[in-house]
Amino acid sequence: MMKIYYSHAMPLYGTELESFEKQQIKENFPDSTIVDPGSFQENPEKRSSGMEYCLKLVENCDRLVFTKFLNKITAGVGLEVNHAIKKKITVHELKNGKVRK
């Protein structure tokens, strides 16, 4: 099963929009598991190492799907996207329900 890292801004964590975007990712990649960094908020390792922990999660995925927040790529999302590109992980943007490279 393909693992997809869902890179999105922290203000979206736990919101209806986050749930909607996850649903859209599943529709575009039905045979996938979504790795959501927001679901690791209480993880002691993430609490101590922050973005480094997220970048390790990215490395263990087959693809990364990102969304913009207020039409901008936030700092953390930018780090994750650039890290995925550096590691030759396919990156997609989710926009208006469509996923594109």
C-alpha positions as MATLAB code, in Angstrom:
seq = 'MMKIYYSHAMPLYGTELESFEKQQIKENFPDSTIVDPGSFQENPEKRSSGMEYCLKLVENCDRLVFTKFLNKITAGVGLEVNHAIKKKITVHELKNGKVRK';
ca = [
       0.000    0.000    0.000;
       1.278    3.443   -0.942;
       2.039    5.875    1.896;
       1.247    9.533    1.252;
       2.533   12.304    3.483;
      -0.132   15.002    3.822;
       1.769   18.283    4.188;
      -0.473   21.094    5.410;
      -0.374   24.162    7.646;
      -0.720   23.671   11.407;
      -3.826   25.925   11.677;
      -5.658   23.230    9.671;
      -4.916   20.460   12.188;
      -8.157   18.988   13.510;
     -10.447   21.103   11.301;
     -13.232   20.168    8.915;
     -11.077   21.400    6.042;
      -8.336   18.960    7.047;
     -10.869   16.086    7.026;
     -12.152   17.214    3.635;
      -8.638   17.404    2.159;
      -7.818   13.906    3.478;
     -10.992   12.638    1.823;
      -9.901   14.238   -1.462;
      -6.461   12.614   -1.201;
      -8.129    9.212   -0.668;
     -10.344    9.802   -3.717;
      -7.279   10.588   -5.844;
      -5.194    7.737   -4.374;
      -7.699    5.061   -3.257;
      -5.063    2.424   -2.420;
      -3.098    4.596   -0.037;
      -2.480    5.302    3.616;
      -2.255    8.954    4.652;
       0.528    9.989    7.013;
      -0.753   13.107    8.787;
       1.853   14.997   10.845;
      -0.977   16.502   12.900;
      -1.779   13.080   14.317;
       1.696   12.954   15.926;
       1.269   16.150   18.013;
       1.389   14.227   21.309;
       4.312   12.021   20.234;
       7.252   12.689   22.617;
       9.810   12.393   19.803;
       7.935   14.957   17.683;
       7.588   17.260   20.671;
      11.355   17.214   21.210;
      12.596   17.257   17.609;
       9.754   19.043   15.772;
      10.386   19.426   12.043;
      13.209   16.872   12.061;
      10.634   14.285   13.094;
       8.316   15.358   10.274;
      11.135   15.158    7.725;
      11.793   11.557    8.825;
       8.099   10.818    8.273;
       8.390   12.300    4.761;
      11.330    9.998    3.994;
       9.235    6.947    4.850;
       6.500    7.840    2.346;
       6.091    7.141   -1.362;
       4.558   10.528   -2.196;
       3.886   13.890   -0.621;
       0.663   15.847   -1.186;
       0.643   19.453    0.013;
      -1.913   22.217    0.273;
      -1.492   25.964    0.533;
      -2.862   28.012    3.431;
      -4.444   31.343    2.484;
      -2.960   30.768   -0.976;
       0.593   30.530    0.397;
       3.028   27.708    1.089;
       3.786   27.983    4.801;
       7.334   27.602    6.143;
       6.893   24.049    7.442;
       5.146   22.856    4.293;
       7.945   24.413    2.229;
      10.575   22.521    4.233;
       8.696   19.244    3.783;
       8.170   19.764    0.038;
      11.827   20.672   -0.537;
      12.957   17.686    1.535;
      10.751   15.333   -0.510;
      12.143   16.756   -3.765;
      15.697   16.317   -2.462;
      14.920   12.675   -1.569;
      13.331   12.117   -5.023;
       9.850   11.572   -3.559;
       7.038   12.547   -5.942;
       5.326   15.772   -4.849;
       1.751   16.759   -5.697;
      -0.344   19.813   -4.903;
      -3.967   19.305   -3.875;
      -6.040   22.192   -5.216;
      -9.792   22.319   -5.875;
     -10.086   18.562   -5.332;
      -7.470   17.760   -7.990;
      -3.973   16.449   -7.412;
      -1.211   17.506   -9.784;
       2.545   17.035   -9.870;
];
